[in-house]
Amino acid sequence: MNKKLPIGIFDSGIGGLTVVKRLNQLLPGEKIVYFGDTARVPYGTKSADIIKQYAMQITNFLIRFDPKIIVIACHSVSSLGTQFLESRFSGRTFIDVIEPSVLDALRFTRNKRIGVIGTPATISSGMYPSIVRKIDSEVQVYQKPCPLLVPLAEEGWFDTDVTRAIISHYIDELLDKQIDTLILGCTHYPLLEKAIRKVVGSSVSLIDASGATGTKVKQILETKGLLNTKHSKKPVPVLYFSDLPEYRGQIMSRFWNRKDLIIKKVRLGEDPDV
């Protein structure tokens, strides 16, 4: 396989850009192709069958770029569809965002009491407690579905009074369990990190999947001999979205803090304008 092939990444909306940004920093020689399904966000309130259907459609789109690895930057798809995608696209390497988050949380926790916030689909899958129990059965995991947080992030309400009030409504009962580590179980949630930090205080470690996932991707590419370290010019990420209202472009530019992003709208099933 050619080292110059891109890394494919997808999410239900703009949240996966947290992973794209981290990978772009960690792997400056890699070309990244991203798809955000902004026309159908959020995924976390949808059924498992629909989530798998959407994930399959997006993977078919990304395969047109022949990616050397595909990152599932969506916790809902990671929790419900990773094995499904691996079975449908044999020979393709998929990386989810759940296991790296769990391993990070286990390294940070001191009192073995971990909280998880995520979409209803992610929480109901039970993936986080299941993985934790296999690694350390003494760790207690407390979960809370937070269906309103993805819409807040998509609208750019990153740190407002309303956002903090909603976060507090969700997280207070986890804090009552004396958690010392909180997994942000959705790639949208790091966009709200400032507001979340104000609610939980400084004593709780926040686990963002982007860092751990980026490290895992780098390790896998190194192991497979596919890491592209030679580049005359740092590749600019190419970002595809299924819907792109003007305000979303403004949100992305503000979040990314750069103006050279290649942002395109595409319908699934169409040939992408590469």
C-alpha positions as CSV (number, residue, x, y, z in Angstrom):
1,M,0.0,0.0,0.0
2,N,1.2,3.5,-0.9
3,K,2.3,5.7,2.1
4,K,0.9,8.7,0.2
5,L,-2.7,7.5,0.4
6,P,-4.9,9.6,2.7
7,I,-6.4,8.9,6.1
8,G,-10.2,8.8,6.0
9,I,-12.2,10.2,8.9
10,F,-15.9,10.6,9.4
11,D,-18.4,11.8,12.0
12,S,-22.1,12.7,12.2
13,G,-21.3,16.4,12.0
14,I,-18.5,18.9,12.9
15,G,-17.4,17.2,16.1
16,G,-14.9,14.9,14.3
17,L,-12.9,17.9,13.4
18,T,-11.4,17.7,16.9
19,V,-9.8,14.4,15.7
20,V,-8.8,15.9,12.4
21,K,-7.1,18.8,14.0
22,R,-5.2,16.5,16.4
23,L,-4.1,14.2,13.5
24,N,-3.0,17.2,11.4
25,Q,-0.8,18.3,14.3
26,L,0.6,14.9,15.1
27,L,1.0,13.7,11.5
28,P,1.9,16.7,9.5
29,G,2.8,14.7,6.4
30,E,-0.6,12.9,6.1
31,K,-3.3,13.9,3.7
32,I,-6.7,13.8,5.5
33,V,-10.1,13.4,3.9
34,Y,-13.1,14.1,6.3
35,F,-16.8,13.6,5.9
36,G,-19.3,15.1,8.3
37,D,-22.9,14.1,7.9
38,T,-24.3,17.5,8.9
39,A,-27.5,16.9,7.0
40,R,-28.5,14.1,9.3
41,V,-26.8,15.0,12.6
42,P,-27.3,14.0,15.4
43,Y,-26.8,10.2,15.2
44,G,-27.0,9.5,18.9
45,T,-30.8,9.6,19.1
46,K,-31.3,7.3,16.1
47,S,-31.7,3.5,16.0
48,A,-28.8,1.1,15.7
49,D,-29.9,0.0,12.2
50,I,-30.1,3.6,10.9
51,I,-26.7,4.4,12.4
52,K,-25.1,1.4,10.7
53,Q,-26.8,2.3,7.4
54,Y,-25.4,5.8,7.5
55,A,-22.0,4.5,8.4
56,M,-22.0,2.1,5.5
57,Q,-23.0,4.9,3.1
58,I,-20.2,7.2,4.4
59,T,-17.6,4.4,4.2
60,N,-18.5,3.8,0.6
61,F,-17.9,7.5,-0.1
62,L,-14.5,7.5,1.6
63,I,-13.3,4.4,-0.1
64,R,-13.3,6.4,-3.4
65,F,-10.2,8.0,-2.0
66,D,-8.6,4.6,-1.2
67,P,-7.7,5.5,2.4
68,K,-5.0,3.5,4.1
69,I,-6.9,3.7,7.3
70,I,-10.4,4.9,8.3
71,V,-11.1,6.6,11.6
72,I,-14.6,6.4,13.0
73,A,-14.6,9.7,14.8
74,C,-18.2,9.2,16.0
75,H,-18.8,7.5,19.3
76,S,-22.3,6.4,18.3
77,V,-20.9,4.6,15.2
78,S,-17.9,3.4,17.2
79,S,-20.1,1.8,19.8
80,L,-22.6,0.2,17.4
81,G,-21.0,-0.1,14.0
82,T,-17.3,-0.9,14.1
83,Q,-17.6,-4.7,13.9
84,F,-20.4,-4.2,11.3
85,L,-18.1,-2.1,9.1
86,E,-15.2,-4.4,9.5
87,S,-17.3,-7.3,8.3
88,R,-18.7,-5.4,5.3
89,F,-15.4,-3.9,4.2
90,S,-12.9,-6.7,4.8
91,G,-9.3,-5.7,4.2
92,R,-9.9,-2.1,5.4
93,T,-8.5,-0.9,8.7
94,F,-10.9,0.9,11.0
95,I,-10.0,2.7,14.2
96,D,-12.7,3.7,16.7
97,V,-12.5,6.4,19.4
98,I,-13.8,4.4,22.3
99,E,-11.0,2.0,23.3
100,P,-8.3,4.8,23.2
101,S,-10.5,6.9,25.5
102,V,-11.0,4.1,28.0
103,L,-7.2,3.4,28.1
104,D,-6.5,7.1,28.7
105,A,-9.2,7.3,31.5
106,L,-7.7,4.2,33.3
107,R,-4.3,5.9,33.3
108,F,-5.7,9.1,34.8
109,T,-8.2,7.9,37.4
110,R,-6.9,7.8,41.0
111,N,-10.0,6.6,42.8
112,K,-11.2,4.2,40.1
113,R,-14.5,6.1,39.6
114,I,-15.0,7.2,36.0
115,G,-17.8,9.1,34.5
116,V,-18.9,8.9,30.9
117,I,-21.1,11.4,29.0
118,G,-22.3,10.6,25.5
119,T,-25.2,10.4,23.1
120,P,-28.1,8.1,24.0
121,A,-27.0,5.5,21.4
122,T,-23.4,5.4,22.8
123,I,-24.5,5.1,26.4
124,S,-27.2,2.5,25.7
125,S,-24.6,0.3,23.9
126,G,-22.8,-0.3,27.2
127,M,-19.4,-0.3,25.4
128,Y,-17.6,1.8,27.9
129,P,-18.4,-0.3,31.0
130,S,-17.8,-3.5,29.1
131,I,-14.3,-2.5,27.9
132,V,-13.4,-1.1,31.4
133,R,-14.5,-4.3,33.1
134,K,-12.3,-6.4,30.8
135,I,-9.3,-4.3,31.7
136,D,-9.9,-3.5,35.4
137,S,-12.9,-5.0,37.2
138,E,-12.4,-2.8,40.2
139,V,-13.2,0.5,38.3
140,Q,-16.7,1.9,38.7
141,V,-18.2,3.5,35.6
142,Y,-21.1,5.9,35.8
143,Q,-22.8,7.0,32.6
144,K,-25.1,9.8,31.5
145,P,-26.8,10.3,28.1
146,C,-26.7,14.0,27.1
147,P,-28.8,14.4,23.9
148,L,-28.8,18.2,23.9
149,L,-25.0,18.7,23.8
150,V,-24.5,17.8,20.1
151,P,-27.0,20.4,18.9
152,L,-25.4,23.0,21.1
153,A,-22.0,22.2,19.6
154,E,-23.3,22.2,16.1
155,E,-24.9,25.6,16.7
156,G,-21.7,27.1,18.0
157,W,-23.0,27.5,21.6
158,F,-19.7,26.5,23.0
159,D,-19.6,28.4,26.3
160,T,-22.9,30.2,27.1
161,D,-25.0,30.4,30.3
162,V,-27.5,28.1,28.7
163,T,-24.8,25.6,27.7
164,R,-23.4,25.5,31.2
165,A,-26.8,25.1,32.7
166,I,-27.6,22.1,30.5
167,I,-24.2,20.6,31.2
168,S,-24.7,21.0,34.9
169,H,-28.1,19.3,34.7
170,Y,-26.5,16.3,33.1
171,I,-23.2,16.0,35.0
172,D,-24.2,16.9,38.6
173,E,-25.3,13.4,39.4
174,L,-22.0,12.0,38.1
175,L,-20.1,14.5,40.3
176,D,-22.3,13.2,43.2
177,K,-20.7,9.8,42.6
178,Q,-17.3,11.4,43.3
179,I,-15.8,10.7,39.9
180,D,-12.3,11.9,39.4
181,T,-12.2,11.3,35.6
182,L,-14.8,12.1,32.9
183,I,-14.7,10.7,29.4
184,L,-16.1,13.1,26.8
185,G,-17.9,10.2,24.9
186,C,-18.6,12.2,21.8
187,T,-16.2,14.0,19.5
188,H,-18.5,17.1,19.6
189,Y,-18.0,17.5,23.4
190,P,-14.4,18.8,23.3
191,L,-15.9,21.9,21.5
192,L,-17.7,22.4,24.8
193,E,-14.7,21.7,27.0
194,K,-14.4,25.2,28.4
195,A,-18.0,25.1,29.6
196,I,-17.6,21.5,30.9
197,R,-14.5,22.5,32.8
198,K,-16.4,25.3,34.5
199,V,-19.0,22.8,35.7
200,V,-16.7,20.0,36.9
201,G,-13.9,22.1,38.4
202,S,-10.2,21.5,38.3
203,S,-10.1,18.2,40.2
204,V,-11.7,16.1,37.5
205,S,-9.6,14.9,34.6
206,L,-11.4,15.3,31.2
207,I,-10.6,12.7,28.6
208,D,-10.8,13.8,25.0
209,A,-10.7,11.0,22.5
210,S,-8.8,13.0,19.9
211,G,-5.4,12.8,21.5
212,A,-5.6,9.1,22.3
213,T,-7.0,8.3,18.9
214,G,-4.3,10.3,17.1
215,T,-1.6,8.5,19.0
216,K,-3.2,5.1,18.1
217,V,-3.4,6.0,14.4
218,K,0.3,7.0,14.4
219,Q,1.3,3.7,16.1
220,I,-0.7,1.6,13.6
221,L,0.7,3.5,10.6
222,E,4.2,3.1,11.9
223,T,3.7,-0.7,12.5
224,K,2.3,-1.2,9.0
225,G,5.1,0.9,7.5
226,L,2.5,3.4,6.1
227,L,3.5,6.6,8.0
228,N,4.2,9.4,5.5
229,T,6.9,11.6,7.0
230,K,8.2,13.1,3.7
231,H,6.4,16.2,2.6
232,S,7.5,19.4,0.9
233,K,4.3,21.2,1.9
234,K,2.0,20.3,4.8
235,P,-1.2,18.9,3.2
236,V,-4.4,20.8,3.9
237,P,-7.3,18.7,5.2
238,V,-10.1,18.3,2.7
239,L,-13.5,18.5,4.5
240,Y,-16.7,17.2,2.9
241,F,-20.1,17.8,4.4
242,S,-23.6,16.6,3.5
243,D,-25.0,20.0,4.3
244,L,-23.2,23.3,4.7
245,P,-25.2,26.3,5.8
246,E,-23.1,29.5,5.9
247,Y,-23.0,29.7,9.6
248,R,-21.4,26.2,9.9
249,G,-18.5,27.3,7.8
250,Q,-18.0,30.3,10.1
251,I,-18.1,28.0,13.1
252,M,-15.5,25.6,11.6
253,S,-13.2,28.5,10.6
254,R,-13.4,29.9,14.1
255,F,-12.8,26.5,15.7
256,W,-9.9,25.7,13.4
257,N,-8.4,29.2,13.5
258,R,-7.1,28.9,9.9
259,K,-8.5,30.1,6.5
260,D,-6.9,27.6,4.1
261,L,-9.3,24.7,4.8
262,I,-10.8,23.0,1.7
263,I,-14.5,22.8,2.6
264,K,-16.9,21.1,0.1
265,K,-20.5,20.0,0.1
266,V,-21.4,16.6,-1.4
267,R,-24.4,14.3,-1.5
268,L,-23.7,10.7,-0.7
269,G,-23.8,8.8,-3.9
270,E,-22.3,11.7,-5.9
271,D,-18.8,11.7,-7.3
272,P,-16.7,13.9,-5.0
273,D,-15.0,17.0,-6.4
274,V,-11.5,15.9,-5.3
